[in-house]
Amino acid sequence: MEERRGVYRVLVGKSEGKSPLGRPRRRWEDNIKMDFQEVGCGGMDWIELAQDRDRWRALVNAVMNLPSSIKCGEFLD
């Protein structure tokens, strides 16, 4: 995905200005990465995977419907 596109900048961009005090806020991207690690897909490029709607939908459906003992590659073949 081109880095100049607005969608990409919103997805992975950093805000400007002062940071608030306390623990850093969790971003949507951080939640996706944590979810991938829970199902054993931590090394995958989820942004690239999300570009293919069919594979992304298969991943989401498999994670939502199967027990936690699934392996990442089982539903992306």
C-alpha positions in Angstrom: 0.0 0.0 0.0 1.4 3.4 -0.9 2.6 5.3 2.2 1.2 8.6 0.9 -2.4 7.4 0.7 -4.7 8.8 3.4 -6.0 5.4 4.5 -2.5 4.1 5.1 -1.5 7.2 7.1 -4.6 6.8 9.3 -3.9 3.1 9.8 -0.3 3.3 10.9 0.2 7.0 11.5 1.4 8.7 14.6 -0.3 11.8 16.0 1.6 15.0 16.5 1.7 17.0 19.7 2.4 16.2 23.4 1.7 12.8 24.8 -0.8 12.4 27.6 0.5 11.4 31.0 0.2 7.7 32.1 0.1 4.5 30.3 0.2 4.8 26.5 -3.2 4.3 24.9 -3.7 1.0 23.0 -4.2 1.5 19.3 -6.4 -0.7 17.1 -3.3 -2.0 15.4 -1.9 -3.1 18.7 -5.1 -5.1 19.4 -4.9 -6.8 16.0 -1.3 -7.8 16.7 -2.1 -9.2 20.2 -5.0 -11.2 18.7 -2.7 -12.6 16.1 -0.2 -13.7 18.7 -3.0 -15.4 20.7 -3.9 -17.7 17.8 -0.2 -18.3 16.8 0.0 -16.0 13.8 2.3 -13.4 15.4 4.8 -13.4 12.5 2.3 -12.7 9.8 1.9 -9.4 8.0 -1.7 -8.8 8.9 -1.9 -5.6 6.8 -1.1 -7.6 3.7 -3.5 -10.3 4.7 -6.3 -7.8 5.2 -5.9 -6.7 1.6 -7.3 -10.0 0.4 -10.9 -9.9 1.7 -11.6 -13.6 1.3 -8.5 -14.7 3.2 -9.2 -12.1 5.9 -12.8 -13.2 6.3 -11.6 -16.9 6.5 -9.2 -15.9 9.3 -11.8 -13.9 11.2 -14.4 -16.7 10.9 -12.0 -19.4 11.9 -10.8 -17.5 15.0 -14.4 -16.6 16.0 -15.8 -20.2 15.6 -13.0 -22.6 16.5 -11.5 -23.5 19.9 -8.3 -21.8 21.0 -6.2 -24.8 20.0 -6.2 -23.9 16.3 -3.0 -23.3 14.3 -2.7 -20.3 12.2 -1.9 -22.1 8.9 -4.9 -24.4 9.1 -7.3 -21.9 7.7 -5.1 -19.9 5.4 -4.1 -22.7 3.0 
